[in-house]
Amino acid sequence: MSLNLALIAELKQEAASTRKMLEKVPTEHNEWKPHEKSMKLGRLATHVAELSGWIMMTIKTDELNFANFDYKPVTDPTSEQLLAIHDDNVRNAIEVLETATDEDLAKIWTMRNGDQVIMALPKSVVLRSMCFNHVYHHRGQLSVYLRELNVPVPGMYSPSADDRAAM
């Protein structure tokens, strides 16, 4: 199996789990955060919804330079916006992965801030670490936020305690 097909299979499985988590976000609490150093719920949920968009960026570009990156996140997202952002990004990611060759994924991709290089790695490594694993990390954070807000947490790989309690 080529690398792109393996990545698509994982993306589809994990995107479904991420969507289940985003469906539970109580957007009426977008300003809430569990600690002063934590992101607000709305910002974290938006970040989780946006991260699959980094897949297309990584494959279609050779570099991200924060010094000239014009990023404007959605503020105070609705549930519908979170799901639309996520679904659009996943769909676009799958489309671009379908045409990505192993040679494309071996090319170096660089993250920098002006002249400072933060990382320069093969695109396949960037996809695994910065795109895929990054979603899982923040999705885990989001599950803790939901728990703290007494929102039932959906299972990701098996039923959660909330899923089992509802059975």
N, C-alpha and C positions, 0 to 999 in steps of 0.2 A: 504494500500500500504506500502510495506517495505521501509525503509529509503533509501536503495541503489537505488531502482527504482525511487524514487522522485529525488534523486541527479542526476541520469542519465538523466531524463527528463529535469531538469534545465540546466544541462551541455550541452545537445544537442541544446537547444534553444539559450543559451548564446554564445556557441561556434560559431554558425552561425553568430551572431552579431559581435563577435570579429573578425571573418574571414573577414567580410565586411570592418571593420576598417583597418585591416592589408593590405587588397588589395589596399587601398588608400595611403599607406605610400610611399612618394616620396624618395626612397632610395638614390637618388642623393644628398639629403640633410641630410644624416646620421649624419654628424658632427654638424648640427645646434641644438641650444638649445635656449629657450626663455629667459633664465636668467642664470647668472653665477653659481647659485646654482642648476640649473636643470640638469637632465640627458640629454645627447645628444639624438637626435631623433632615431638614429640607436640602441642605447642601450635600450631606452624605448620600442621600437617596439620589440626587441629581448626578453626583459623581459615579455612583454605581450604574445608573442608567446610561451614562455617557461613555463609559470605559470601552465598550465593544467598538465604539467609533475609532478608537486608537488603532484597531487592527487595520482598517482601511488606510489610515494615515501612515502607518508603518510600512505597508506594502507599496503604497503609491508614491512615497517620498523617500529620500535618503537621509533626511535630517529634520530635527525639530530644534529651532533656536528660540528660546524663551525671550530673548532680547527683542525679537520682532514678531512674537506670537500674539495675535489679537484675539484673545479668548474672552467671551462674555457668557458666563453660565446663566442658566435659567434661574431666576430667583423666585422663591415662594411657589414651587411647582404644585400643580394639581395632580391627582392620581392619574388622570387621563394623559397629562403631559409626560409624566414619568414613564408610563407604559409606551407611549408613542415614541419617545426618544430611544428607549431600549429596543423596541421592535424595529425601528428604522435602522438603528446602528447594527443590530444583529443581521438583518436582511442585507445591508450593504457589505458587511464583513464577509458573509457567506459568498456573495457575488464576487468579491475581489479575491477571496481565497480559492474559488473554483478555477480561476485562470492563473494562479500563482504556481510557478514551477519550482522545483527544488533549487535550481540555479538562482531564481529570484529571491528565495528565502535564505540563500547563503550570502547575499550581498550585505555589506556593512551598513548599518543605520546608526546615525550619531544623534545624541541629545546633547545640546550645549546651551549655555547662557552667554551670548557674545563669544568671546575667545575662549572661555572656560569650557572644556569638554567634560561633560558629566559621565557619559558612557559612549562607547563605540563598539557595537557588537553585531554579529550576524542577525538579520531580520528574524530568523527562526527563534533565536534566543530572546530577542526583544518581545516577540509575540508571546512566548511562554512566560517570561518573567514580568514584564511591564504591562502586558495586556491581560492575559489569562489569569495568572496568579494574583495580580493586582485586584481583579474583580472579586476573587475568592476571599481575599483579605478583607476588603471593605464590606463584602456581603456578610461576613462573619461579624464585623462591627455592627452592621445594621441589625442583625439578629439580636444582639445585646440591647440595642436601643429599643427594639420592639418589646423585648422581655421587660425592660425597665418601665415601659409605658403600659404594661399589662395587655399587650396585643398578642394573640396566639401566634406562635412562631411556626411557620411551615417546615416540614422536614425537607432536607436537601438530598440525602442519600438513603434515608430510611425514614420511617415515621418519627416525628418529634414527640416530645412529651405531651405537647398540646394535641397532636394528631391522635396519639394513643388514648388520651383522656376523652376525646370525642367519640371513640369507637364503642 
